[in-house]
Amino acid sequence: MGKYEVDIEEIEYLNHNGKPLVARVFKPRGKGPFPAVIDAHGGAWCEGTRMNNETINRPVAEGGVVVAALDFRNPPDATYPGSVADINYGVRWLKSQATRFNSRADMVGSMGTSSGGHLVVLAAMKPNDPRYAAIPMPSAPNLDARVPFVVTLWPVICPIGRYRTHVKFPVSDPAYKNVGGPAVRQVSYWLTEAAMIEGSANLILQRGEKVDLPNILYTQNPEDALHPGQYMEEFVAGYRKAGGKLQLELFEGQPYDLVRSKPESETAKQVIAKIIAYIHQQTEKQAKAA
């Protein structure tokens, strides 16, 4: 698989009350059709922008994948489930624009890190939840937010589990030192423990709710204290038990997000290569059928 030159375009994909939300689209140069993903950044559901995952999105695009990194509403602009609705819309928007980016609607998946990794899994499992699909798209009313695959990197897969674990055993993280830590910060988005329970991808499976089960690539450092491994293990087991296909890729090294923060490391390069290969594997049948 070759390395592609990449062009970047900033596009307003959604607007709330005069406030634009922008997609930063990484477009491989070539005929295609290329697989495509929306990318959801992390930040305890409260921080971050479309620029967060630049060191992941660019090399993935260089591997022949269109990447649309999304801004979405954070508090105080919106609490749960506002960002899920923006991501649901973002998936539909990317499908509607697929031809423009040398892709196809059936080749659009999703990708995210940390809390964004949770959001893309939740949105993919419940693409037709009326709260998540609440934003209309008059230009393409028949498109839905179903995706054939998800790439999730160190997701906060169980918000209530992470919250209660970190309240009991606080974890120091420089990004949240002025707001009481990541557990305290996430309350600004979820507001209540009941919402964290309802929106937990892990507990949705345990409750036996009817969900979509797209293929998932799940990658995480097993020593990552910010994203407790217990919930990763529970989700992986529950997803497979429900009939979903999930590929788990563990990596080692510090910091926990070295795939993003140390892109020059061999570990980061290996993980990026696995992401690229996985996405192409998921979409090669659609490409051949075109």
C-alpha positions in Angstrom: 0.0 0.0 0.0 1.6 3.3 -1.1 1.8 6.6 0.6 -0.5 9.3 -0.7 0.0 13.0 -0.9 -2.8 14.7 1.2 -4.8 17.9 0.7 -6.6 19.5 3.6 -9.9 21.4 3.4 -11.8 23.2 6.2 -15.5 23.0 5.7 -18.5 24.1 7.7 -20.6 20.9 8.0 -23.2 22.1 10.5 -24.3 25.3 12.2 -26.1 25.8 15.5 -27.7 29.2 16.0 -25.2 31.0 13.9 -22.2 29.1 15.4 -20.4 27.0 12.7 -19.0 23.5 13.3 -16.1 22.8 11.0 -14.8 19.6 9.6 -11.1 19.4 8.8 -11.0 17.0 5.8 -7.8 15.2 4.9 -8.1 14.1 1.3 -5.7 11.6 -0.3 -4.8 12.5 -3.9 -5.9 9.8 -6.3 -8.7 8.3 -8.1 -10.1 6.2 -5.3 -12.6 5.2 -4.2 -11.0 5.7 -0.8 -12.4 4.6 2.5 -13.5 7.5 4.7 -14.0 8.1 8.4 -15.2 10.9 10.6 -12.8 11.5 13.5 -14.0 12.5 17.0 -11.5 14.1 19.4 -11.2 13.4 23.1 -11.2 15.8 26.1 -13.5 14.3 28.8 -16.5 15.2 26.5 -15.8 18.9 27.4 -12.5 19.9 25.8 -10.7 19.7 22.4 -11.2 20.6 18.8 -10.8 19.1 15.3 -7.1 19.7 15.6 -6.5 17.3 18.5 -5.8 14.2 16.5 -3.7 15.8 13.7 -0.8 13.4 14.3 -3.2 10.4 13.8 -5.4 11.8 11.0 -2.6 12.9 8.7 -0.7 9.6 8.5 -4.0 7.6 8.3 -5.0 9.8 5.3 -1.5 9.2 3.8 -2.4 5.6 3.9 -5.3 6.2 1.5 -8.2 7.1 3.9 -10.3 10.2 3.8 -10.5 11.6 7.3 -13.0 14.3 8.4 -12.0 15.5 11.8 -15.1 17.1 13.4 -15.7 20.0 15.8 -18.8 19.2 17.8 -20.6 20.9 20.7 -19.1 20.7 24.1 -20.4 22.3 27.3 -21.6 25.0 27.8 -22.9 24.9 24.2 -24.5 21.5 24.8 -24.5 18.6 27.3 -25.3 15.0 26.7 -26.5 14.0 24.1 -25.6 17.1 22.0 -22.2 15.8 20.8 -23.6 12.4 19.8 -26.2 14.2 17.7 -23.5 16.3 16.0 -21.4 13.1 15.3 -24.5 11.3 13.9 -25.0 14.3 11.6 -21.3 14.3 10.7 -21.5 10.7 9.5 -24.5 11.5 7.4 -22.8 14.6 6.1 -19.6 12.7 5.1 -21.8 10.1 3.3 -23.5 12.9 1.4 -20.2 14.4 0.4 -18.5 11.0 -0.3 -18.3 11.5 -4.1 -16.7 14.9 -3.7 -13.9 13.3 -1.7 -13.4 10.3 -4.0 -15.1 7.9 -1.6 -18.6 6.3 -1.4 -21.3 6.4 1.2 -21.0 2.7 1.9 -17.3 3.1 2.7 -17.8 5.7 5.5 -16.9 4.6 9.0 -15.9 6.4 12.2 -12.8 6.8 14.4 -12.2 8.5 17.7 -9.9 8.9 20.7 -10.7 8.8 24.5 -14.1 10.3 25.1 -14.4 10.7 21.3 -13.7 7.0 21.0 -16.7 6.4 23.3 -18.8 8.8 21.3 -18.2 7.1 17.9 -18.9 3.6 19.4 -22.1 4.9 21.0 -23.3 6.6 17.8 -22.5 3.5 15.8 -24.3 1.2 18.1 -27.5 3.4 18.1 -27.5 5.2 14.8 -31.3 5.6 14.7 -31.8 6.7 18.3 -34.2 9.6 17.9 -32.1 11.8 20.2 -28.9 11.1 18.3 -30.5 11.4 14.9 -32.4 14.5 15.8 -30.7 17.0 13.5 -32.4 16.9 10.1 -30.4 16.9 6.8 -32.9 18.2 4.2 -30.4 17.8 1.4 -30.1 14.0 2.0 -33.1 12.9 4.1 -32.7 9.2 3.3 -29.2 8.9 4.6 -28.7 7.3 8.0 -25.7 7.2 10.4 -25.0 3.5 10.1 -21.4 2.6 9.6 -19.8 -0.7 8.7 -16.8 -0.2 11.0 -15.4 1.8 13.9 -11.8 2.5 15.0 -11.7 3.4 18.7 -8.5 4.4 20.4 -8.4 4.2 24.3 -12.1 5.0 24.6 -13.8 5.9 27.9 -16.1 3.0 27.0 -17.9 3.2 30.3 -18.4 6.8 31.5 -19.9 5.8 34.9 -17.2 3.2 35.5 -14.4 5.7 34.8 -16.2 8.4 36.9 -16.6 6.2 40.0 -13.2 4.7 39.7 -11.5 8.1 39.5 -13.6 9.6 42.3 -12.4 6.7 44.5 -8.8 6.6 43.1 -8.0 10.0 41.6 -5.7 10.0 38.6 -3.5 12.9 37.9 -3.5 14.3 34.4 -2.0 17.7 33.5 -4.9 18.5 31.1 -7.4 18.5 34.0 -5.4 19.8 36.9 -7.3 23.0 37.2 -10.8 21.4 37.1 -10.4 18.6 39.7 -9.4 15.8 37.4 -11.0 14.1 34.4 -13.8 12.5 36.5 -14.9 15.9 37.9 -14.6 17.5 34.4 -16.9 15.0 32.7 -19.8 15.9 35.0 -20.1 19.2 33.1 -21.2 17.1 30.1 -23.1 14.2 31.6 -24.6 16.2 34.5 -25.9 13.1 36.3 -24.7 9.6 37.1 -28.0 8.3 35.5 -27.0 9.8 32.2 -23.5 8.2 32.4 -25.2 4.9 33.0 -27.7 5.3 30.2 -24.9 6.4 27.7 -22.4 3.7 28.6 -21.6 1.6 25.6 -20.4 -1.1 28.0 -23.6 -1.2 30.1 -25.8 -1.0 27.0 -24.5 -4.4 26.1 -24.9 -5.7 29.6 -28.6 -4.5 29.6 -29.2 -6.4 26.4 -30.4 -3.4 24.4 -31.0 -3.9 20.7 -28.0 -2.3 18.9 -26.1 -2.3 15.7 -22.9 -4.2 15.8 -20.4 -2.7 13.3 -16.9 -4.2 13.1 -14.6 -2.6 15.7 -10.9 -2.1 15.9 -10.2 -1.3 19.6 -6.7 -0.2 20.6 -5.4 0.7 24.0 -2.4 0.5 26.4 -3.3 -2.0 29.1 -1.4 0.0 31.7 -3.5 3.1 30.9 -4.8 4.4 34.3 -6.8 7.1 32.7 -9.0 4.6 30.8 -9.4 1.6 33.3 -8.7 -1.7 31.6 -11.5 -3.4 33.5 -14.1 -1.7 31.3 -12.2 -2.4 28.1 -12.2 -6.1 29.0 -15.9 -6.1 29.9 -16.9 -4.3 26.7 -14.7 -6.5 24.5 -16.3 -9.7 26.0 -19.8 -8.2 25.8 -19.5 -7.1 22.2 -18.2 -10.5 21.1 -20.9 -12.3 23.1 -23.6 -10.1 21.4 -22.2 -11.3 18.0 -20.1 -8.3 17.1 -16.7 -8.7 15.5 -14.0 -6.8 17.5 -10.3 -6.8 16.9 -8.3 -5.8 20.0 -4.9 -4.4 19.5 -2.9 -3.6 22.7 0.3 -1.5 22.7 2.9 -0.7 25.3 4.8 2.4 26.2 4.4 5.9 27.8 2.5 8.1 27.7 -0.8 6.3 27.3 -1.6 8.2 24.1 1.8 7.9 22.5 0.1 7.0 19.2 -0.9 10.7 19.2 1.7 12.4 21.3 4.8 10.5 20.1 4.0 9.8 16.4 7.7 9.3 15.6 7.9 6.3 17.9 7.9 2.8 16.4 4.9 1.8 18.5 2.9 4.7 17.1 3.9 3.8 13.5 2.9 0.2 14.1 -0.5 1.2 15.5 -1.2 3.6 12.6 -0.2 0.9 10.1 -2.7 -1.5 11.8 -5.5 1.2 11.6 -4.8 1.8 7.9 -4.8 -1.9 7.1 -8.0 -2.5 9.1 -9.9 0.3 7.4 -8.9 -1.0 4.0 -9.8 -4.6 4.9 -13.3 -3.4 6.0 -14.0 -1.6 2.7 -12.1 -3.6 0.0 -15.2 -5.6 -0.8 -17.3 -2.5 -1.4 -14.6 -1.0 -3.6 -14.4 -4.2 -5.8 -18.2 -4.3 -6.1 -18.4 -0.7 -7.5 
